[in-house]
Amino acid sequence: MSAAVLTATVTVAAPALATPPGPGVSGTIISQTTVGGTDYILREITIPAGQATGWHFHRGELYGRVKQGTLSHFDATCASDGVNRAGSFIKEPAGETNVHIGRNLGKVPVILDVLYVLPTGSPLSVDAPNPGCDFQ
């Protein structure tokens, strides 16, 4: 979705720019298997203090557990849709209508264990532009 700027007489469309993850955000695949037309990928993700995943969506559902830290999760309306502390579980629905960002607003790295349940061959995530929020 691109943002549009409207002036009194001229409409100019702004380009849709993806928002990459912050410095130091990393992920390691722990295991991966395919059953039928579905990839099951278990991954550990680390988000350093003060960093974020970048705006994105997934083509399949995700199920995660916060191992360390606190993950602040925001949807495309810029509203918080969850503050997930160590030991809590998260679920992210599939589809481009579910653009979101995970942010580490704390002082320690957030470490997540995430199970991706994706159509075979899908990317882990698809970058999306900032939907108009005043944060990345």
Secondary structure, 3 states (H helix, E strand, C coil): CCCEEECCCCEEECCCCECCCCCCCEEEEEEEEEECCEEEEEEEEEECCCCECCCEECCCEEEEEEEECEEEEEECCCCEEEEEECCCEEEECCCCCCCEEEECCCCCCEEEEEEEEEECCCCCCEECECCCCCCC
